[in-house]
Structures are given as C-alpha cells and as structure tokens.
Amino acid sequence: MKIPVLFPKIFNYPFTYQSEISDSLNPGDFVKAPFGSNEITGVVWPEEQKTEKNFKLKKIIKKINIKNLNSSMIKFISWFSKYNLVPLGMSLKMSLLNKDVVEKSFNREFTKYKIKKNTTKFSLNAEQKKSLTFLKKIGDNYNVTVLEGITGSGKTLVYFERVRDIVGKGFQALILLPEIALTNQFSWRFKQFFGAEPAIWHSGTSKKNKSIIWKGITEGKVK
C-alpha cells in the first residue's frame, strides 16, 4: 500500500512510501521511515505527490504510538505554508517538538492547565461589555481587531472573557506577550480569572515542560 509521508524538512511535498506494517495508517499519523541514511519522523499526509516515473519505494518502519494530527491541524499547516510562502515541510517542522515527537504520557500534568468553570466572577463596565459584544459579533473566523485603551483600563479582562467564550466552544486560544518579563504578572491574573495555570512557552521554558505543553496542545487537553 502506497502512503504519502511529509517530513519536517525543506520540501514542499510529501514522499511516497510502501507500508507493510500491521497497523492501519491514516492522515495525521506519526511514522518512522528511512530518509537518506537516517530514520526520521514524518506524518502521513492526505495528498500524494503525483509523478509518472516508477520508483522503488522504501518501506515505513513503524507507526509511532502518539495521537495523530487532526484534520484541522493538517489544514492549518497547509494554510500556513501557502499564506507565508513557506515550504510545507518547514511548516510542519514548526508544529513539532524539535526533530522528534514525544511518546510519553503526561495526563497527570495536564490537570493544572484545565480551566475551571466555577471561578471568581468579574464585572465588566459598559465600555468593556461593548468591546466584548463586538468581538463576539465578528465571529470565530480569522480577523484582526485592535482594542485601544490606556494601561489599567481593563483590556485584559475583555481578552479573558473572549478567551473563555472561545474555549467554551471547543477551540484553543493563544495569547502573545511582548516580553518575558510580563509572564509572572500575566500568570497570576490568568489563574485568578480561570482557576488554572496558563501553558507558558518561551526561551526559558524547560525541555520537559515544552514536551508536556506540546503533547497537551496536539491532544486537545491544553486549551
């Protein structure tokens, strides 16, 4: 059976392999396959690179025991590649943890990132409610909105309420901070609002925590 496999390398297309392993393979599954003189990790891709030439196909070594990339993530990787003019393989590389994937289970560690439903209620003023209503009205599709206000005017509370709304619909939310120095203050406010810790990722985050966060995001357990 022919299987297209995309590798996290500077190629804009997947490579076709032969699969004789007992596990059935579906788009998004992680596999180990020979590439050049090495064995590297790739992802089963939904689209095959078409060619009229006949090649002797190499065989997939094994399916990696890890939750696969879902269809939404595959679509995002493809969209990111086209939108930013980045090779498809490099787009995939930015979605993986270093050169490999993590097979270890971290279910116990995920609990601290679980947003609680019964947390402290914060009251919004009229301007905050107006801003939140606007953000909800424009929908959940891609858009850019600038929330203007001086320091301490309550913008963060509006962002948090919008994040609560998005996560409640089953989506994930990414909050970017301009500098690492703001992390501690942000974490305190986040925990106060959501009753859970934010999954923090920056240059000072340990390799273990990055592994936990990466696994949680790909498996939908970190929102």
Backbone bond lengths (Angstrom), bond angles and torsions (degrees), N, CA, C in turn:
res aa  C-N    CA-C-N  psi(-1)  N-CA   C-N-CA  omega(-1)  CA-C   N-CA-C  phi
1 M - - - 1.462 - - 1.534 109.62 -
2 K 1.329 117.16 130.19 1.460 122.11 -179.79 1.532 110.01 -83.30
3 I 1.335 115.06 133.07 1.461 121.15 -178.13 1.533 109.66 -130.71
4 P 1.352 118.92 122.67 1.464 120.57 175.09 1.533 110.27 -78.77
5 V 1.316 116.99 130.46 1.464 121.75 -178.40 1.527 109.37 -125.50
6 L 1.332 116.04 125.56 1.464 121.11 177.39 1.527 108.96 -97.56
7 F 1.329 115.83 132.08 1.460 120.89 179.96 1.531 110.09 -108.12
8 P 1.333 117.21 151.52 1.468 120.83 178.22 1.527 111.50 -76.90
9 K 1.315 115.04 62.50 1.464 121.93 -179.35 1.527 109.40 -134.38
10 I 1.329 116.66 176.26 1.457 120.50 -172.52 1.534 111.84 -82.10
11 F 1.329 115.42 61.11 1.465 122.45 175.39 1.523 108.03 -127.17
12 N 1.315 115.66 147.46 1.461 119.96 -177.84 1.527 111.81 -100.93
13 Y 1.315 116.53 20.39 1.464 120.37 -176.89 1.530 109.63 -155.38
14 P 1.337 117.13 158.50 1.469 120.64 175.73 1.524 110.79 -82.87
15 F 1.320 116.83 164.69 1.460 123.67 176.48 1.529 108.77 -108.41
16 T 1.321 116.10 143.31 1.465 120.52 -177.57 1.526 110.82 -90.26
17 Y 1.330 114.98 130.88 1.466 121.95 179.68 1.523 110.29 -126.11
18 Q 1.305 114.35 163.01 1.463 121.30 174.63 1.527 107.82 -97.42
19 S 1.326 116.25 135.82 1.461 119.82 178.40 1.518 110.46 -116.79
20 E 1.323 114.83 122.47 1.462 120.79 175.23 1.527 110.86 -124.59
21 I 1.338 116.12 12.77 1.462 119.35 179.48 1.518 109.65 -77.17
22 S 1.322 116.37 157.04 1.465 120.96 -175.21 1.526 112.61 -72.32
23 D 1.341 116.44 -28.69 1.468 119.37 -179.98 1.525 110.57 -72.13
24 S 1.330 115.68 136.77 1.466 119.43 175.09 1.522 108.34 -74.68
25 L 1.322 116.61 142.30 1.455 121.32 -177.20 1.518 110.73 -112.75
26 N 1.333 115.26 135.84 1.457 122.25 179.57 1.523 109.44 -128.14
27 P 1.345 117.33 158.32 1.460 119.74 177.52 1.527 111.38 -52.79
28 G 1.327 115.72 133.25 1.460 120.66 -179.38 1.512 114.08 99.60
29 D 1.340 117.72 -14.97 1.463 120.72 179.09 1.530 110.66 -69.59
30 F 1.322 116.35 141.12 1.462 121.70 175.84 1.523 109.19 -87.80
31 V 1.318 116.24 135.07 1.467 120.79 179.87 1.524 110.13 -135.46
32 K 1.315 115.07 159.57 1.466 121.72 172.70 1.526 106.73 -107.33
33 A 1.328 116.40 128.52 1.468 120.31 -176.66 1.526 110.49 -144.22
34 P 1.335 117.15 154.08 1.470 120.13 177.64 1.523 110.60 -72.86
35 F 1.324 115.84 136.93 1.464 120.94 177.39 1.518 106.97 -143.02
36 G 1.327 116.13 108.53 1.458 119.47 -172.60 1.516 108.94 66.91
37 S 1.311 116.70 -128.49 1.466 120.83 179.07 1.527 112.51 -96.28
38 N 1.339 116.58 4.31 1.463 120.56 -176.86 1.525 112.22 -115.39
39 E 1.319 115.47 167.30 1.458 122.50 170.55 1.523 107.09 -112.53
40 I 1.325 116.76 118.70 1.461 119.63 -175.07 1.524 111.05 -128.95
41 T 1.326 114.35 167.90 1.461 121.51 -179.10 1.522 110.67 -88.56
42 G 1.311 116.13 136.41 1.458 122.32 176.52 1.518 109.86 -138.47
43 V 1.314 115.52 176.85 1.465 121.53 -179.77 1.522 109.41 -124.17
44 V 1.323 116.23 132.07 1.464 120.22 175.86 1.518 107.74 -63.03
45 W 1.337 116.32 125.75 1.462 121.78 -173.28 1.527 110.03 -108.30
46 P 1.329 117.75 147.98 1.472 120.04 -177.34 1.519 114.86 -74.48
47 E 1.342 117.85 -17.82 1.464 120.59 -176.68 1.523 110.84 -116.74
48 E 1.318 115.78 131.34 1.463 120.82 -178.52 1.522 110.67 -94.78
49 Q 1.330 116.76 142.78 1.463 121.97 174.90 1.529 108.50 -74.78
50 K 1.328 116.67 114.82 1.464 120.48 -175.03 1.531 111.49 -83.28
51 T 1.320 115.47 138.73 1.464 121.63 177.00 1.522 109.45 -153.69
52 E 1.321 116.06 150.41 1.467 120.48 178.97 1.527 111.45 -91.79
53 K 1.317 117.53 -8.37 1.460 121.23 -179.49 1.527 110.67 -79.73
54 N 1.313 115.80 152.74 1.460 121.64 176.77 1.528 109.57 -101.93
55 F 1.315 115.61 128.17 1.453 121.12 179.81 1.524 109.79 -126.36
56 K 1.313 115.05 153.36 1.456 119.67 170.72 1.526 106.93 -82.01
57 L 1.313 115.80 118.15 1.458 120.35 -173.53 1.525 112.08 -85.02
58 K 1.321 115.53 137.53 1.461 120.56 172.72 1.529 108.80 -77.96
59 K 1.336 115.51 160.77 1.461 119.89 -175.68 1.529 111.79 -103.52
60 I 1.331 114.99 141.09 1.457 120.74 173.71 1.528 108.50 -65.48
61 I 1.314 116.46 135.15 1.468 120.70 -176.40 1.527 111.63 -78.93
62 K 1.337 116.18 -49.78 1.462 118.99 -179.79 1.522 111.02 -163.61
63 K 1.318 115.07 160.97 1.460 122.47 171.69 1.521 107.28 -90.68
64 I 1.333 116.88 133.30 1.462 120.66 -177.62 1.521 109.82 -86.14
65 N 1.310 115.98 135.33 1.462 122.24 -175.86 1.529 111.13 -78.10
66 I 1.309 115.48 79.56 1.463 122.16 179.92 1.520 107.69 -154.40
67 K 1.336 116.53 149.58 1.464 120.25 179.83 1.519 109.78 -59.76
68 N 1.323 116.13 136.77 1.463 120.16 -175.38 1.524 112.53 -76.06
69 L 1.317 116.30 166.78 1.461 121.09 172.71 1.521 107.35 -73.58
70 N 1.328 117.01 127.86 1.464 118.48 -178.74 1.527 110.97 -76.26
71 S 1.318 115.99 171.14 1.471 121.14 -175.51 1.523 112.00 -61.54
72 S 1.343 116.80 -33.89 1.470 120.03 179.31 1.521 110.81 -64.97
73 M 1.331 116.27 -40.24 1.464 120.60 -179.87 1.522 110.60 -68.72
74 I 1.327 116.61 -39.25 1.466 120.64 177.94 1.530 110.17 -62.52
75 K 1.328 116.40 -43.10 1.467 120.86 178.30 1.522 110.71 -64.13
76 F 1.345 116.37 -39.31 1.465 120.04 179.55 1.525 111.15 -64.54
77 I 1.335 116.72 -43.34 1.469 120.99 179.30 1.527 110.25 -61.02
78 S 1.330 116.45 -42.11 1.471 120.96 178.52 1.523 110.79 -65.80
79 W 1.350 115.89 -44.19 1.471 120.32 178.98 1.524 110.44 -62.68
80 F 1.335 117.62 -45.13 1.460 122.18 -178.97 1.524 110.61 -59.67
81 S 1.324 115.79 -40.07 1.463 121.13 179.81 1.527 111.28 -61.81
82 K 1.325 116.28 -46.79 1.467 120.72 -178.31 1.526 111.89 -72.12
83 Y 1.318 116.61 -42.34 1.467 121.45 -175.70 1.524 111.68 -65.80
84 N 1.346 116.46 -38.61 1.460 120.96 -176.78 1.528 113.64 -102.20
85 L 1.346 116.56 6.73 1.465 122.10 179.76 1.533 111.03 55.22
86 V 1.328 115.50 44.88 1.466 122.84 179.64 1.522 108.56 -110.33
87 P 1.336 119.34 137.10 1.468 120.12 176.13 1.528 111.04 -53.27
88 L 1.312 116.13 142.61 1.460 121.93 -176.50 1.532 111.96 -55.10
89 G 1.333 116.27 -40.89 1.461 120.12 179.80 1.518 113.04 -63.99
90 M 1.339 117.45 -36.47 1.462 121.04 178.77 1.521 110.63 -72.53
91 S 1.329 115.87 -32.44 1.464 120.01 174.98 1.525 110.00 -63.58
92 L 1.332 116.47 -40.33 1.464 121.06 176.15 1.524 110.59 -64.91
93 K 1.327 116.61 -41.73 1.468 121.12 -178.03 1.520 111.46 -58.00
94 M 1.335 116.69 -38.07 1.458 120.34 179.98 1.523 111.98 -70.43
95 S 1.337 116.73 -13.95 1.464 120.86 -179.98 1.520 112.32 -96.00
96 L 1.328 117.18 -7.25 1.458 121.34 -178.15 1.522 110.97 -104.44
97 L 1.316 115.51 164.93 1.454 121.36 178.26 1.520 108.51 -92.00
98 N 1.340 116.72 107.67 1.465 121.78 -175.13 1.527 110.46 53.60
99 K 1.333 118.28 -136.57 1.457 120.96 -177.63 1.519 112.35 -95.46
100 D 1.327 116.71 -7.78 1.453 118.90 -174.29 1.515 110.17 -129.82
101 V 1.325 115.78 -177.52 1.455 121.54 177.63 1.517 108.46 -120.94
102 V 1.327 115.57 163.43 1.450 121.19 -174.70 1.520 110.42 -104.59
103 E 1.336 116.49 122.78 1.460 120.66 179.90 1.527 112.69 -94.20
104 K 1.314 117.67 -13.95 1.458 121.40 -177.28 1.525 111.09 -69.16
105 S 1.345 116.75 147.12 1.465 122.02 178.69 1.526 109.83 -90.84
106 F 1.350 115.93 136.28 1.463 121.19 179.49 1.527 111.19 -125.56
107 N 1.322 118.72 28.90 1.463 121.80 -173.70 1.525 112.91 -53.58
108 R 1.335 117.58 -37.69 1.464 120.12 -178.61 1.529 110.98 -65.35
109 E 1.332 116.74 -38.10 1.463 120.61 -178.54 1.529 112.66 -72.05
110 F 1.337 117.76 -22.52 1.462 120.34 -177.16 1.527 112.47 -68.13
111 T 1.339 117.99 -23.90 1.470 121.22 -173.29 1.528 112.65 -60.07
112 K 1.330 118.00 -33.32 1.466 119.68 -177.53 1.524 112.49 -70.04
113 Y 1.343 116.67 -15.65 1.464 120.31 179.34 1.530 112.57 -96.60
114 K 1.326 117.16 -1.32 1.462 120.40 -176.32 1.520 110.65 -77.23
115 I 1.317 116.65 120.04 1.459 122.02 -178.26 1.523 109.77 -69.69
116 K 1.340 115.98 130.68 1.463 121.71 -178.98 1.529 110.03 -86.55
117 K 1.338 115.10 147.11 1.468 119.81 179.43 1.529 111.59 -82.49
118 N 1.324 116.61 -40.20 1.458 120.42 -177.34 1.528 110.39 -96.12
119 T 1.304 116.57 83.13 1.461 121.76 179.45 1.522 109.43 -117.91
120 T 1.327 115.87 175.85 1.459 120.80 179.75 1.530 110.71 -59.40
121 K 1.314 115.93 132.17 1.462 120.73 -179.81 1.524 110.19 -88.14
122 F 1.305 116.34 133.32 1.456 122.36 177.48 1.527 108.75 -112.91
123 S 1.319 115.97 134.87 1.466 120.42 -178.90 1.523 110.16 -91.28
124 L 1.317 115.86 132.17 1.460 121.26 177.62 1.521 109.82 -91.95
125 N 1.337 116.15 143.03 1.461 118.84 173.98 1.530 109.31 -82.38
126 A 1.310 116.80 -179.66 1.467 121.41 -174.53 1.530 112.22 -60.27
127 E 1.334 117.23 -43.09 1.465 120.85 -179.06 1.528 111.49 -66.92
128 Q 1.320 115.90 -39.50 1.468 120.06 178.77 1.527 110.93 -65.56
129 K 1.321 116.47 -42.19 1.467 120.70 178.54 1.526 110.75 -62.83
130 K 1.325 115.84 -39.90 1.466 120.84 179.15 1.534 110.43 -63.24
131 S 1.328 116.41 -43.54 1.472 121.04 179.46 1.521 111.14 -65.13
132 L 1.334 116.62 -42.91 1.464 120.98 -179.73 1.525 110.88 -64.96
133 T 1.325 116.63 -40.65 1.469 120.65 177.86 1.523 110.78 -60.74
134 F 1.338 116.38 -41.04 1.466 120.73 178.54 1.525 110.82 -63.52
135 L 1.340 116.92 -45.34 1.465 120.93 -179.10 1.527 111.45 -62.00
136 K 1.316 116.59 -37.65 1.465 120.01 178.32 1.528 111.06 -71.64
137 K 1.314 115.70 -34.36 1.467 120.93 -176.23 1.525 112.08 -67.79
138 I 1.337 117.68 -34.28 1.469 119.71 -177.35 1.527 111.81 -75.93
139 G 1.332 117.06 -6.93 1.464 120.17 172.13 1.517 114.30 88.74
140 D 1.335 114.56 -172.85 1.463 121.49 -173.95 1.524 113.51 -104.13
141 N 1.327 117.63 3.97 1.460 120.35 178.48 1.529 110.41 -80.16
142 Y 1.318 115.99 172.80 1.465 121.16 -177.03 1.527 111.10 -62.18
143 N 1.329 116.16 128.01 1.461 121.07 175.33 1.524 108.58 -161.31
144 V 1.311 116.02 166.63 1.467 121.87 178.38 1.517 108.59 -123.75
145 T 1.330 116.95 126.50 1.458 121.94 179.81 1.523 109.35 -134.39
146 V 1.314 117.41 131.30 1.462 122.21 176.81 1.523 108.56 -102.13
147 L 1.335 116.18 122.55 1.461 121.36 177.15 1.525 107.63 -98.40
148 E 1.327 116.38 109.02 1.461 121.05 -173.60 1.522 111.25 -92.44
149 G 1.331 115.52 137.05 1.462 119.90 178.10 1.514 110.01 174.96
150 I 1.336 116.47 150.35 1.457 120.29 -179.69 1.529 110.01 -72.37
151 T 1.333 116.46 165.83 1.465 121.43 177.80 1.525 110.23 -58.29
152 G 1.328 116.20 129.80 1.461 120.75 179.14 1.516 114.39 87.84
153 S 1.333 117.20 6.44 1.473 120.01 -178.09 1.524 113.03 -82.78
154 G 1.342 117.52 -9.49 1.463 119.41 175.58 1.511 115.33 104.42
155 K 1.321 117.34 20.41 1.472 120.39 179.89 1.532 111.41 -65.06
156 T 1.341 115.94 -40.34 1.471 119.93 -177.39 1.518 111.45 -59.19
157 L 1.317 117.06 -39.14 1.466 121.13 179.66 1.526 111.00 -63.11
158 V 1.322 116.30 -37.60 1.471 120.56 177.29 1.524 109.72 -66.22
159 Y 1.337 116.25 -43.80 1.473 119.97 177.44 1.524 110.77 -59.00
160 F 1.331 116.53 -45.32 1.465 120.51 -178.22 1.527 111.65 -62.68
161 E 1.326 116.44 -41.22 1.468 119.69 178.78 1.526 110.42 -64.15
162 R 1.313 116.12 -37.84 1.470 120.05 178.20 1.529 110.21 -68.66
163 V 1.326 117.05 -39.87 1.466 121.02 176.62 1.522 110.22 -62.16
164 R 1.337 117.34 -42.95 1.463 120.92 177.87 1.529 110.76 -58.13
165 D 1.325 115.73 -41.57 1.468 121.45 179.57 1.529 110.93 -64.76
166 I 1.330 116.96 -44.49 1.469 122.11 -178.36 1.527 111.41 -66.22
167 V 1.333 116.37 -46.64 1.467 120.87 179.85 1.525 110.60 -64.12
168 G 1.331 116.21 -35.67 1.463 120.53 178.40 1.515 112.91 -63.12
169 K 1.328 116.83 -22.31 1.467 121.60 178.15 1.528 111.98 -89.66
170 G 1.335 116.52 1.56 1.464 120.15 178.09 1.516 114.78 96.44
171 F 1.345 117.14 2.78 1.461 120.71 178.92 1.530 110.73 -87.48
172 Q 1.326 115.83 174.44 1.458 122.28 173.16 1.523 108.57 -112.41
173 A 1.327 116.48 154.77 1.463 120.70 -178.15 1.525 110.39 -126.92
174 L 1.322 115.68 138.30 1.463 122.19 178.12 1.525 108.67 -118.31
175 I 1.332 116.88 123.64 1.461 122.27 179.04 1.527 108.13 -112.59
176 L 1.320 117.28 123.13 1.468 122.22 -179.17 1.523 110.12 -102.22
177 L 1.322 116.71 132.78 1.461 122.18 176.21 1.525 109.28 -108.45
178 P 1.345 118.15 146.33 1.470 120.37 -176.59 1.524 114.51 -71.30
179 E 1.342 117.81 -21.33 1.463 119.65 179.15 1.525 110.84 -155.85
180 I 1.347 115.65 151.68 1.464 122.20 -176.79 1.527 111.57 -62.01
181 A 1.330 117.69 -29.84 1.466 121.65 -176.83 1.531 112.54 -59.67
182 L 1.324 117.43 -21.53 1.468 121.30 -179.09 1.526 112.73 -85.90
183 T 1.337 117.17 -4.54 1.461 121.54 -172.38 1.520 113.51 -60.85
184 N 1.336 117.79 -47.87 1.468 120.53 -175.81 1.520 112.39 -62.68
185 Q 1.324 116.72 -45.41 1.463 120.43 179.19 1.524 110.57 -64.08
186 F 1.334 115.64 -42.31 1.463 119.88 178.86 1.522 110.76 -62.96
187 S 1.332 117.96 -43.72 1.465 122.30 -178.94 1.523 111.16 -60.29
188 W 1.337 116.16 -41.66 1.464 120.82 179.42 1.524 110.97 -62.17
189 R 1.319 116.66 -45.68 1.465 120.39 -179.66 1.523 111.26 -68.19
190 F 1.317 116.78 -37.65 1.464 121.60 178.84 1.526 110.31 -62.43
191 K 1.332 116.30 -47.21 1.463 120.51 -178.89 1.519 111.18 -65.91
192 Q 1.322 116.31 -35.69 1.457 121.11 177.73 1.531 110.99 -63.90
193 F 1.315 116.84 -36.95 1.466 121.81 -177.00 1.522 112.00 -82.88
194 F 1.342 117.27 -47.34 1.463 121.58 -172.64 1.530 114.26 -98.32
195 G 1.339 117.85 -13.61 1.456 119.80 -178.46 1.513 112.65 72.22
196 A 1.318 117.40 20.26 1.466 122.52 -179.27 1.523 108.86 -148.97
197 E 1.319 115.73 160.98 1.460 120.13 178.24 1.527 110.55 -83.87
198 P 1.336 117.62 143.83 1.465 119.11 172.89 1.525 109.55 -77.22
199 A 1.310 117.37 149.30 1.470 121.37 176.20 1.524 107.27 -82.47
200 I 1.309 116.33 101.91 1.470 121.58 -173.41 1.526 111.26 -92.48
201 W 1.345 114.82 131.50 1.475 120.94 -178.24 1.523 109.22 -133.41
202 H 1.322 116.34 113.75 1.464 120.97 173.65 1.528 108.47 -153.62
203 S 1.313 117.36 -174.08 1.467 120.84 -174.24 1.524 113.02 -63.38
204 G 1.339 117.00 -20.43 1.456 119.94 -179.47 1.516 113.91 -93.87
205 T 1.328 117.53 -2.08 1.463 121.15 179.87 1.526 109.73 -72.54
206 S 1.336 116.41 133.80 1.464 120.36 -177.43 1.524 111.29 -67.84
207 K 1.330 115.61 158.63 1.464 121.13 179.86 1.525 111.19 -60.84
208 K 1.349 116.53 -38.62 1.461 120.28 179.55 1.521 110.99 -63.48
209 N 1.348 117.02 -46.66 1.462 119.89 -179.88 1.523 111.89 -65.27
210 K 1.327 116.89 -34.84 1.463 119.60 175.93 1.524 110.53 -63.89
211 S 1.338 116.27 -37.60 1.463 120.64 178.01 1.524 110.57 -64.04
212 I 1.347 115.93 -43.53 1.463 121.09 179.75 1.523 110.37 -62.94
213 I 1.330 116.43 -47.56 1.467 120.95 -177.71 1.523 110.95 -65.40
214 W 1.335 116.59 -44.13 1.469 120.01 -179.83 1.515 110.86 -59.09
215 K 1.344 116.06 -46.35 1.467 120.36 179.21 1.522 110.77 -61.69
216 G 1.337 116.02 -43.69 1.460 120.37 -178.40 1.513 112.78 -63.04
217 I 1.331 116.41 -39.28 1.466 120.67 179.98 1.521 111.10 -69.19
218 T 1.333 117.24 -46.66 1.468 120.21 -177.81 1.523 112.09 -67.11
219 E 1.342 116.92 -28.53 1.459 120.35 179.75 1.525 112.36 -93.17
220 G 1.332 117.37 0.03 1.460 120.82 178.18 1.514 113.97 75.60
221 K 1.334 117.71 16.72 1.462 121.35 -179.03 1.521 112.40 -96.11
222 V 1.307 117.04 -10.97 1.459 122.91 172.42 1.518 106.66 -117.88
223 K 1.310 116.35 116.81 1.466 121.29 -175.00 1.526 112.25 -95.42
